[in-house]
Amino acid sequence: MHQSKKDAIFAEPLTQVSDFVFDQNVVEVFPDMINRSVPGYQSILQGIGQLTQKFAQPHSTIYDLGCSLGAATLAMRQNLSAVNDVRITAADNSNAMIERCRLHLDGYRSDVPVDVVCADIRELAIANASVVTMNFTLQFIPQDQRQALLQRIYDGLKPGGVMLLAEKFKAADPALDEVLVNLHHEFKRANGYSELEISQKRAAIENVMRIDTLETHQQRLRNVGFSAVQVWFQCYNFTALLAIK
């Protein structure tokens, strides 16, 4: 198992802040980065495992779209067994992430097979699915392509199948959004990030990560056909949704 390094990517002043990319530098510090940046991340992973256990159907495929280093895949796999007769497909478009993901998964024994694939999830075939997880992934897909991707996921789900969607969101009211953003920045400061790191990370990610309102996410899920949509976790401007076909 690789020990995650401390995230110091934005610790020094940069003459030019480039757009954020999931490269080898990010891979090396990603677990530290996400735990110090996303409030409730471990609780979300735990919930993904529990919900997968509840909704996984025998003889089906479980998908982790935008799997990064495989944290959600591990959470799901630990709550499944061979008696379910399920396979997991973990997909990400970052080669660096996928290579490390395979190492992480190899570090844990399990009788549930996982196919780890480097692919653009917008082009990945979704079929015979009972659970599809997108953990802070949709926000990196261009906004005008999000509904089409969700439609493909919905169409690939079995009846009674579910989508687990976690996203950073913006509040519809600008004043309330500022409150949530400030709470998130306080969270990052409490986890040891400096003002420089917070501002440079924000600059790097603003062109790459476009966030929607919670209402937009809920409406989009209903638009593609999900019959029930429920928030099951929220901390500041981070939320996790359960959508049932």
N, C-alpha and C positions, 0 to 999 in steps of 0.2 A: 504493500500500500504506500502511496506517495503522501508525504506529509505536506499539507497546504502551507504555503508561505504567507507571511503578512502582506496585505495589500498596501503597497506604497507607490502605485503607478502614477498617482497625481500629487505626490508629496512634495516634489520639487517644482519651482516655477518653470512653465513651458513657454518658449517664445511664440509657439503657435500650437493651439490645442486642436488636434486632428479629430475627425469623427471616430467614435468608439468602435472597435472591432474585437471580435472574439478570437484573438490570436493566442500564440503560445504564452505571451506575457500574462494575459488574462487567465489562461488555463492554470498557470502556476499558483495564482492567488485567489481563484474563483470562490472556493468554499469560504474563505475568510471574508472576501468582498461581499458575498451575498448575505452572509449571516450578520455582518455589521451594517448592511445597507437596507435590508428588507425586514421590517418589523414583523414578527410572528412567523418567520420562514419555517422554523422547525415545527411549529404547530400546524402549518399548512401541509407539510410533508406527512405528518402523523395522520392528519385528516384524509389525505389522499389515499394512504394505506388502508384506513378504515372503510372509506367509501368504495374503494376497489374491492375489498373483501365482500362488501354487501351487494354490489351490483355486477360483479364478474359472472358471466354466464358460461357454463360448460361448453367445450368445443368452440371457443371463440378466440378472437385476437384482442389484446390490450395494446393500446398505442400511447407512447410518450413522445409528443411532437415538440421538437426543440428541446431535446433531452439534456443538453449541455453535458455535465459530467455524470449524469445518471442518477441523481439523488431521488427524483420522483420514481424512476424505474425501480430502484432499490426498495423504496417504500412500498410500492405495489407488489413487487416480487416477494417481499417478506410476509405479505398478507395472503399469499396464494400458495397452493401446493399442486403437485402433479395430478391429484384427484380431480382438480378443476378441468384438466385437459385444456389448458390455455397456453398461448404463446404471447410473448411481449415483443412488439416492434418499437425500438427506440431510435429516433431519427433526429439528426441535426445537420446543418449545412456547413459546420466548421470542422475541418479535418482534425485540427488540434484537439478540439473538444472530444470528438469521436474516439480518437486513439486513447485518450486518458479515460474516457468512459468505459472502454473495454477492460482496461486494467482495473478500474474500480469494481466492475461487476465480477471479474475473475477472482477478486479478493474475498468474495462471499459465496459460500457453497449454497446451491439451491437446485431443486429438480425441475424448476420452471424455466424452459428455454427462452432465451432473449436473442433476437436478431438486432444487432446494432448496425445501422446503415447511415452512410453520409449521403444526404439527399436534401433537396429543396422540398419542404413539406407541402408546398403549394402544388407539387407535381406527384407526390407520393400517393399510391393507390391505397384507399381506406376501404376495407371490406370485412364483413363478418365480425364487426367490432362490438364489444359490449361495454368497454370503458375507453374513452379517449381523454388523455390529459394534455393540457397546454398550460404549463406553469411559467408565467411571465414570458411568453413567447409571442402572442398575438400582437403585442405592442411594437414589435420590430417588423411586422408585416405592413406594407403600405396600406393606408386606411381604405383606399378604394378597392383593395383586393381582399379585405377581411371577410365580408359577407360571403363571397364566392368560396373561400376556404371553409368557412363554417358550414356552408351548404354541402360541400363535398364530404365533410365529416358526418353531418346529419344523415346524408344519403347512405353512408357506409356503416351506420350503426344498426344493429339488430333492434327489433321492437323491445322497448324497456331498457335499451342501452342508455348510457349517460356520457355527458361531457363534463369534465372538471376543468374549469377555466379560472386561472388566477392572473390578476392584472393590477398594475398601478393605474389609478384613475384620477381624473380631475373633477372637482365639485362643480356643479352647474353654476353656483353662485360664486362670483370672483372673490368676495370677502371671505367666505367660508373656505374656499380653495386655499387662500393665503394662510388661514389658520392651520389647515392640514399640512401644507407644505412646510410651515414653520415647525410643527410638531415632528415631522419627519427629519428635518435638519437637526433638531435638538437630539433626536434619537441617534443620528450619525455622530454628532459631537460627543455624546455620552459614550459612544463606542470608539472614541479616540481619533476620529477624523478631524483634520484642521479646517479652518475656513477656506484656505487655499485649495485643499483637496476637494471640498464640497463644491466650490465654484468651478474648478477646472473639470471635474467629473460632469457637472451639469452642462457645461459648454460642450463637452465631447459628445454627450448623449442626446442633446436636444434635436439634432438633425436626423438622428437614427431611430429614436424612440418617440413615437407620436402617441400620446395617450388620449383616450376618450372618456366621456362621462360614464358613470355607472349605468345611467338610464339608456345611453346608447348601446352599451354591451347587452343589457337585458332585452332591449327592443330588437336588436340584431338576432339574438338567439331565438326569439319568438318568430321573427320574420322567416327564418329558415325552416321552422316547423316544430321546434321543441314545445312540448305541451306544458311543462312546468319549469320555472327558473327561480332558483332560490339562492340568496347570499347565505353562505354557511360560516364565513369568517370575514372579519374586517378589523384592521388596525390602521388608524390614520387614513392615508390615501392608498391603501393596499387592500385588495379584497379577493375573495375566492367564491366562485359561483358553481352551483350544481344545476345542470340542465338535463331533463329526462325526456327521452323520445316517447 
